[in-house]
Amino acid sequence: MLVTAMNPTDPPTPVHFGEDSRIADFVLDDHRAMCVASALLDAGAYLIDTSLLSEKYYKWKSGVRAPCYCNCRNAISDFGARRLIADEMSKSVMSAFGDVDAILGVSTAGIPWASCVADRLELPTAYIRS
């Protein structure tokens, strides 16, 4: 099985887990989510500005405009945030997929995260050009 690390700067996409509730149970664990959210906030990666007028909202790569934005490039440069997030991503990969052959990251922001996860899982890493 090959697992691709999503570009962490892209906004979240609704996911349908179907019959595989083990993925939903792990990904939606409240304690883990709060730890990662706190790390993103502490690293200055998650920005919220409710004072912005709607025409000045952040524009996500998908075209969505919102008063919030997550730039995980800030988190990758913060040792504590990087370690915690990479650890949680590694646990998620193993819980959701188990037997994994490699970790791939989407250029450019997904590459360092894929590298961190691959290192923890002792797997090869590669990148995909967008």
C-alpha positions in Angstrom: 0.0 0.0 0.0 1.2 3.5 -0.8 0.1 6.4 1.4 0.2 10.0 0.2 0.6 12.9 2.7 -1.8 15.6 1.8 -0.6 19.1 1.4 -1.0 20.5 4.9 -1.7 24.0 3.6 -4.9 22.9 1.8 -8.2 23.4 3.6 -9.7 20.2 5.0 -12.0 18.2 2.7 -15.0 16.4 4.1 -14.2 12.7 4.3 -16.6 9.8 4.2 -15.1 6.9 6.0 -17.8 4.4 4.9 -17.7 1.1 6.8 -14.2 1.6 8.1 -14.9 3.2 11.5 -11.4 2.6 12.8 -10.2 5.5 10.7 -13.0 7.8 11.9 -12.5 6.8 15.5 -8.7 7.5 15.4 -8.8 10.7 13.3 -11.6 12.3 15.3 -10.1 11.5 18.8 -10.7 14.8 20.7 -7.6 14.7 22.9 -5.3 14.2 19.8 -7.1 16.9 17.9 -6.8 19.4 20.8 -3.0 18.6 21.1 -2.4 19.2 17.4 -4.7 22.3 17.4 -2.7 23.8 20.3 0.6 23.1 18.6 -0.6 24.8 15.5 -1.8 27.9 17.5 1.4 28.0 19.6 3.5 27.9 16.4 1.5 30.7 14.8 0.4 28.4 12.0 -3.4 28.9 12.5 -4.5 32.5 11.9 -8.0 33.9 12.7 -9.0 37.5 12.1 -12.7 38.0 12.7 -12.2 41.8 12.2 -11.7 41.3 8.4 -14.4 42.3 6.1 -15.6 39.3 4.0 -14.0 40.7 0.8 -10.6 40.7 2.7 -10.8 37.1 4.0 -7.9 34.8 3.4 -8.2 33.0 0.1 -7.5 29.3 0.3 -5.9 27.4 -2.6 -9.3 25.9 -3.3 -10.8 29.3 -3.8 -12.7 29.3 -0.5 -12.5 32.6 1.4 -12.6 32.5 5.2 -11.5 34.6 8.2 -9.1 31.8 9.1 -6.1 30.2 7.5 -3.7 27.4 8.4 -0.1 27.7 7.2 1.7 24.6 8.4 5.0 26.0 7.0 5.1 27.9 10.3 4.6 24.7 12.3 7.4 22.9 10.4 9.9 25.5 11.7 8.8 25.1 15.3 10.6 22.0 16.8 7.9 21.2 19.4 5.0 21.6 17.0 6.8 19.7 14.3 7.6 16.8 16.6 4.1 16.6 18.0 2.3 16.9 14.7 4.6 14.4 12.9 4.1 11.9 15.8 0.4 12.2 15.5 0.5 11.9 11.7 2.6 8.8 12.1 0.1 7.3 14.5 -2.7 8.1 12.2 -1.0 6.5 9.2 -0.3 3.3 11.1 -3.8 3.2 12.6 -5.6 3.9 9.4 -3.5 1.9 6.9 -1.2 -0.5 8.9 1.1 -2.0 6.3 2.6 0.9 4.4 5.5 0.8 1.9 6.4 4.5 1.6 5.2 8.0 2.5 4.8 10.5 -0.3 4.4 14.3 0.1 2.9 16.7 -2.3 5.2 19.5 -3.4 6.1 21.8 -1.8 4.6 22.1 1.7 3.8 18.4 2.0 7.4 17.3 1.5 8.8 18.1 4.9 5.8 16.5 6.7 6.1 13.4 4.6 9.8 13.3 5.5 9.1 13.6 9.2 6.5 10.9 9.1 8.7 8.6 7.0 11.5 9.0 9.4 9.4 8.1 12.4 8.0 5.0 10.6 11.4 4.1 9.1 10.0 4.1 5.6 11.2 5.5 2.3 9.9 8.9 1.3 9.3 10.6 -2.0 7.4 13.6 -3.4 4.8 14.2 -6.0 4.9 17.3 -8.2 1.6 19.1 -8.4 
